[in-house]
Amino acid sequence: ALRNFAATAGRVLGRRLGTALAVVNHEDDDAMSSTLVVDEVKAQYQDGSRSCFPCHFDTTTASGRVVTAILYLNRAWCPADGGELRILPAGARPVDVAPLFNRLVLFSSTATLHRTLPSSAPRRCVSFWFKATTTTRRPVRVAPAALCARCFSSHGAALTPEDRRYFAEELTDDSRRALAKLGHRTEYAASFRDAFDASEPLRRALDLDAATTEAAIAALAPPARRILDAFDGGARCVCGWPD
């Protein structure tokens, strides 16, 4: 049944997403004719015992996956049930998405750091991962970068015009991924503590990640470091996201 669903619904969704992707990436000539095809479909069930998924990206740019789609199948969900999808964009505050029945959530597979919050009730969904048949240099983004820089400035962050241009135009996809992880590093570590029982291997893994994180911060280009410092100081993008 799942294979049949993927073959029909996935094909239609991929065709429509491919059209939307071409519009979003209008500035990139090689993205104009992108077609999305289903790479993988997975049905997921969480039993409600506070299970969750830690922070992660769904793929890398090299894998070819560009869009993740999650269809939620929870008819009687309420806020006390938990299990929300939490999106952690680079340079922006977290966004929680309730897993409501028949809700379809779409995001960039390559650029979106996300996690699933602990669930105290059964949680069901079907996830689709789509690949592009042509090379897409820029993934679909969750918020306009220029507005993020404006919000930073409005919060008193000392970002120069060069910093804003860097954030909007020059930040590579890999750097954007790194900046998302670094900016949300406290939540990143907490998500693994939520997902796994306390143990010595987990402690060692988190210690190693903390050391790697500090090295990554030290290696940031000056504009990226100023953006991260502003983020650490409380600046957040608030455009487009409801309270």
C-alpha positions as CSV (number, residue, x, y, z in Angstrom):
1,A,0.0,0.0,0.0
2,L,2.8,2.4,0.9
3,R,4.6,1.6,-2.4
4,N,1.3,2.4,-4.3
5,F,0.8,5.6,-2.4
6,A,4.4,6.7,-3.1
7,A,4.1,5.9,-6.8
8,T,0.9,8.0,-7.2
9,A,0.9,10.7,-4.6
10,G,4.7,11.0,-4.7
11,R,4.8,11.5,-8.5
12,V,2.1,14.2,-8.4
13,L,3.7,16.0,-5.5
14,G,7.1,15.8,-7.2
15,R,5.8,17.3,-10.4
16,R,4.2,20.2,-8.6
17,L,7.2,20.8,-6.4
18,G,9.5,20.8,-9.4
19,T,7.4,23.6,-10.9
20,A,7.5,25.5,-7.7
21,L,11.2,25.0,-7.3
22,A,11.8,26.4,-10.8
23,V,9.9,29.6,-9.7
24,V,11.7,29.9,-6.4
25,N,15.1,29.5,-8.1
26,H,14.3,31.7,-11.1
27,E,17.7,33.4,-10.9
28,D,19.5,30.1,-11.5
29,D,19.3,29.1,-15.2
30,D,20.1,25.5,-14.4
31,A,17.2,25.2,-12.0
32,M,14.6,26.4,-14.4
33,S,13.7,22.9,-15.7
34,S,14.3,20.8,-12.5
35,T,12.0,17.9,-12.0
36,L,11.6,16.2,-8.6
37,V,11.4,12.5,-8.3
38,V,10.8,10.4,-5.2
39,D,14.0,9.0,-3.8
40,E,12.6,7.3,-0.7
41,V,9.3,7.1,1.2
42,K,9.1,6.0,4.8
43,A,6.1,5.5,7.2
44,Q,7.0,6.4,10.7
45,Y,5.4,5.5,14.1
46,Q,6.4,6.7,17.5
47,D,4.8,5.0,20.5
48,G,4.4,8.0,22.7
49,S,7.0,7.0,25.3
50,R,8.8,10.4,25.0
51,S,10.5,9.2,21.9
52,C,12.0,11.8,19.6
53,F,14.6,12.5,16.9
54,P,17.7,14.7,17.5
55,C,18.8,17.6,15.4
56,H,19.9,16.7,11.9
57,F,19.9,17.6,8.2
58,D,18.2,15.1,6.0
59,T,20.9,14.9,3.4
60,T,23.9,16.7,1.9
61,T,24.1,18.6,-1.3
62,A,26.1,15.8,-2.9
63,S,23.3,13.2,-2.4
64,G,20.9,14.9,-4.8
65,R,18.0,15.2,-2.4
66,V,16.6,18.7,-2.3
67,V,13.1,18.6,-0.7
68,T,11.6,16.8,2.2
69,A,7.9,16.4,2.6
70,I,6.2,15.1,5.7
71,L,2.5,14.1,5.8
72,Y,1.1,13.9,9.3
73,L,-1.6,11.3,10.2
74,N,-2.5,12.2,13.8
75,R,-6.3,12.7,14.0
76,A,-6.7,13.8,17.6
77,W,-3.4,15.6,18.3
78,C,-3.3,18.3,21.0
79,P,-0.5,20.4,22.3
80,A,0.0,18.2,25.4
81,D,0.9,15.3,23.1
82,G,4.1,16.9,21.9
83,G,6.0,15.5,18.9
84,E,6.2,18.8,17.1
85,L,8.7,19.3,14.2
86,R,11.1,21.9,15.3
87,I,12.9,23.8,12.5
88,L,16.2,25.6,13.4
89,P,17.1,28.0,10.5
90,A,20.4,29.7,10.2
91,G,20.2,33.2,11.8
92,A,16.6,32.7,12.9
93,R,14.6,31.6,15.9
94,P,13.2,28.0,16.1
95,V,9.9,27.3,14.5
96,D,7.6,24.5,15.9
97,V,5.2,22.8,13.5
98,A,2.3,20.8,15.1
99,P,1.9,17.3,13.6
100,L,-1.8,17.9,12.7
101,F,-3.8,15.4,10.7
102,N,-3.5,15.8,6.9
103,R,-0.8,18.6,7.3
104,L,1.9,18.4,4.7
105,V,5.2,20.1,5.6
106,L,7.9,20.9,3.0
107,F,11.4,22.0,3.6
108,S,14.9,22.0,2.0
109,S,16.6,18.6,2.6
110,T,20.0,20.1,2.4
111,A,19.7,23.4,4.3
112,T,17.2,22.8,7.1
113,L,18.4,21.7,10.5
114,H,15.4,20.1,12.4
115,R,14.4,17.8,15.1
116,T,11.3,16.1,16.5
117,L,10.3,17.0,20.0
118,P,9.5,14.3,22.6
119,S,6.1,12.8,22.1
120,S,3.8,11.6,24.9
121,A,1.2,10.2,22.5
122,P,1.4,7.9,19.4
123,R,2.6,9.9,16.4
124,R,2.3,8.9,12.8
125,C,3.6,10.3,9.5
126,V,4.8,9.5,6.0
127,S,8.0,11.1,4.9
128,F,9.0,11.7,1.3
129,W,12.5,12.6,0.1
130,F,12.8,14.1,-3.4
131,K,15.8,14.3,-5.7
132,A,16.2,16.7,-8.6
133,T,16.9,15.5,-12.1
134,T,19.0,18.6,-12.7
135,T,21.7,20.3,-10.5
136,T,20.2,22.9,-8.3
137,R,22.8,25.2,-6.8
138,R,20.6,26.8,-4.2
139,P,18.1,24.8,-2.1
140,V,14.7,26.1,-1.2
141,R,15.1,28.3,1.8
142,V,12.7,28.7,4.7
143,A,13.0,32.5,5.0
144,P,14.3,35.4,2.9
145,A,18.0,36.0,3.8
146,A,17.8,39.7,3.3
147,L,15.0,40.1,5.8
148,C,16.9,38.0,8.3
149,A,19.8,40.6,8.1
150,R,17.3,43.4,8.5
151,C,15.8,41.8,11.6
152,F,19.3,41.4,13.0
153,S,20.0,45.1,12.5
154,S,16.7,46.1,14.1
155,H,17.7,44.2,17.2
156,G,20.8,46.3,17.6
157,A,23.3,43.8,16.1
158,A,26.4,45.4,14.7
159,L,26.2,44.0,11.2
160,T,27.8,46.0,8.4
161,P,26.4,46.2,4.9
162,E,29.1,43.7,3.9
163,D,27.9,41.3,6.5
164,R,24.3,41.6,5.2
165,R,25.5,41.0,1.7
166,Y,27.5,38.0,2.8
167,F,24.5,36.5,4.6
168,A,22.2,37.1,1.7
169,E,24.4,36.4,-1.3
170,E,27.8,34.9,-0.5
171,L,27.1,32.3,2.2
172,T,27.6,28.9,0.7
173,D,25.1,26.1,1.3
174,D,27.7,24.2,3.5
175,S,28.4,27.4,5.4
176,R,24.7,28.0,6.0
177,R,24.4,24.5,7.4
178,A,27.3,25.1,9.7
179,L,26.0,28.4,10.8
180,A,22.6,26.9,11.6
181,K,24.2,24.2,13.8
182,L,26.6,26.6,15.5
183,G,23.8,29.1,16.2
184,H,21.6,26.4,17.7
185,R,24.4,24.5,19.3
186,T,22.8,24.4,22.8
187,E,19.6,22.9,21.4
188,Y,21.6,20.6,19.2
189,A,23.3,19.0,22.2
190,A,20.0,19.0,24.2
191,S,18.2,17.1,21.4
192,F,20.6,14.2,21.7
193,R,20.1,14.1,25.5
194,D,16.4,14.0,24.9
195,A,16.7,11.2,22.3
196,F,19.2,8.9,24.0
197,D,19.6,7.5,27.6
198,A,22.4,9.0,29.6
199,S,25.6,6.9,29.0
200,E,29.3,7.2,28.9
201,P,29.3,6.8,25.0
202,L,26.8,9.7,24.8
203,R,28.9,11.9,27.1
204,R,32.0,11.2,25.0
205,A,30.2,11.9,21.8
206,L,28.8,15.2,23.1
207,D,32.2,16.2,24.5
208,L,33.7,15.5,21.0
209,D,31.0,17.5,19.3
210,A,31.5,20.4,21.7
211,A,35.3,20.5,20.9
212,T,34.5,20.3,17.2
213,T,32.0,23.1,17.5
214,E,34.5,25.4,19.2
215,A,37.0,24.7,16.4
216,A,34.4,25.4,13.8
217,I,33.5,28.8,15.5
218,A,37.2,29.7,15.5
219,A,37.5,29.0,11.8
220,L,34.5,31.1,10.7
221,A,35.0,33.9,8.2
222,P,34.7,37.3,9.9
223,P,31.2,38.1,8.6
224,A,29.9,34.7,9.7
225,R,31.5,35.1,13.1
226,R,29.8,38.5,13.5
227,I,26.5,37.0,12.5
228,L,26.9,34.2,15.0
229,D,27.9,36.6,17.8
230,A,24.8,38.6,17.1
231,F,22.7,35.5,17.2
232,D,24.3,34.5,20.5
233,G,23.6,38.0,21.8
234,G,19.9,37.5,21.3
235,A,19.3,38.8,17.7
236,R,16.8,36.8,15.8
237,C,15.0,36.9,12.6
238,V,11.3,37.5,13.3
239,C,10.0,38.2,9.8
240,G,7.5,35.8,8.5
241,W,7.2,33.6,11.6
242,P,4.2,34.0,13.9
243,D,4.6,34.2,17.7
